[in-house]
């Protein structure tokens, strides 16, 4: 099972779990779903997709690009970047490259990503590491509660079935896109020459 197949299998398991929860009318929980995942294959698949939508990542993180290209079995996330994941039930999709948002109403918060994938049932962001100065000046990151999954890259292709609850012991939040849910509270900026956005809706 290659990376893209592993990702499809993972999302199918999560979708099936939450469909069952909906039928049983179970309360929404922040705990990780009891499904299995091939962590290394899934994380590499996600990052390959991000490099496709955000070509500038190749110049920012050349060693990561090389490791992904050569299918290295154990990859270390470069300094300055971290991969995060959350549950995303919305049918609204967004695949985008570098973007920055600053929340100017209700509370101080910022949203800074190198690349993002919001595609039901999961959301992924490649974001800068938290900087204490940034937190003090601009407030916490909108993705600070998302679990960091950098360590998934350390698992080789031979690891095909780990329980997500063991990988994300603090749970996985269910999120919407912060710049879309509270759009009137945010100022969003991006670079015209490097930014790319693909948005749409998954039909029922």
N, C-alpha and C positions, 0 to 999 in steps of 0.2 A: 504494500500500500504506500504510494508516493505521497508527497506533502499535500497536494491539492485534494487527493482522495481522503487523506486523513482529516483535513479540515472539514470537508463535506460530511464525513462520518460524525465528527465532533458536533457540528451544528445540528445535524439531524437528531442526535441523541438529546441535545438540550431542548430543541423544539418539541420533541415527543414528550419529554418530561414536563414541560410547562403546559402543553396541551392537556395532559392528564391532570395536572393540578387545577386547571381551569374547569374541567368537567367535574372534578370533585369539590370545587369551590374552596380549595385550601387557601389560607391567608398568604399573601405575598411575604417572602422571607428574604433576608439579606445573605443567608448562608449559601454556600456553593451547591449546585445541584449534584446529586449522586450519579454522575455519569463518568465514563472512562474517556481518556484522551491519550493520543500519542504526542506528548508535549513538544518534543524537538521538531517533529515534522510539521505540526501546526504552526509553531512560532516562525519557523523558516518560511513556510508558505505565506504567512501574513506579511513578513518583511519583504519578501520578493514582490508581492503585490504593491507594497508601499514604494519600493524602488522604481516600479513601473509607472506609478502615478506621480512620483516626485523624483525626477531624474537628478536633481541637484544633490540628492543624498549621496550620490556616487563620489562627488568631490568633497562633501562634508565628512563622510565616513568610508574612505577607500578600503580600509582593511575589512570592514564588515561586508562591503560589496564583493570583495575578492573571496571571502569565506563562503558567502552564499553562492557565488558563481561556481566555485569548485566543490560545492556540496560537502563542506567540512562537517564531520559528525558532531563536533563539540565546538561551539562558537561562543566567544566572550563578547558581551555588549560593550561597545567602545565608551570611553569616558565622555560624559556630556550628554548621553542619551539614555532613555529608559523606555521599555515597552510596557504598556498597561492595557488591561482588558476589563470590560464590564458587560453586563447583560443589557440588551437593547431590544425591547419588544415592538417598537414602532415600525410601521410599514414605510415610513419616510427614510430614504437612503441618502447617504452623502459620502463620497470618496473625494478627498481633497489633499492638496499639498500644504505647504507652510501657510499658517494663518495665526493671527494674533487678535485677541479680544480683551478689552478692559471693561469691567463692570463699573459703571459710574453712578448707578442708582441703587438704593436699598442696602447694599453692602459692598465692601471692597473685595474684589476678586479678579483674577486674570485667567486667561485661557491661551496658552502658547503651545503650539504643536508643530513638529516638523512634517508630519503626515498623519492622516486619520482615515479610518474606515468605520462607517456606521451602516451596517447591513444586518438586518434582523437574522438571527437572534443575538448577535454580539456587536460590541463596539470595541475598536482598538485605536490607540494613539501612540505614536512615537513622539515623546516629549523631552524637553531638556530636564536634567536633574534639578531638583528643588534647590534654590539658592536662598539662603537666609535673608540676604539683602533685598531680593525681589519680594519675598514674603512680607518683610517689614514695610516696604514701600508701596506695594501693589496689592497686598492681601494674598491669601492662599490660592493655589492653583485650583481650578474647577475640577481637575482630575486627581486631586491629592488622595481621595478616598478609594480610588481604583487600585486593585492589587497590581503590584509590579510582577511581571512574568519573565524578566530577563533570564532567570535561572532555567527556564524551559529550554533555552538554546543549548544547555549543557547535556541534554539527553540525546543520545544517538538514535538512528533509525530502528535499532533493535528494541527500543522501549516503545511498545505500542498500546499499552493499556494501564495507565495510572489513574487513580481516582482523583477527580478534580478537587474533592474536599481535602485531600492530603496536600495538594499543591497550593491551594488558596485557603488556608486555615482560618483566616479572618473573614471569610465570606467574600461574595462578589455583589456589589451594588447593582441595582437596576436603574438605568439612567435614560435621559433624553439628551438631545444635543443642547448644551448650555446656551449657545448663541441663537438657537431657534426657539427654545421654550420661553426665555425671557428676553426676546429680541429688542424690546423697547428699553431695556436696562443696559445694553452693551453697545460699545463702539468697536467695530470690527475693522481691522486693517490687514492688507496683504500687498505683495509686490506684483504688479501687473506682468512683469517679464518672467517671473518664475512660478507664479501660482496657477493651479489648475483645479477646477471644481466640477464634479459630476454629481448631480442631484436628481432624484426622482422618487417614485413610489412603487412598492411591490403590490401588484394587484391582489385582491382578496382571493 
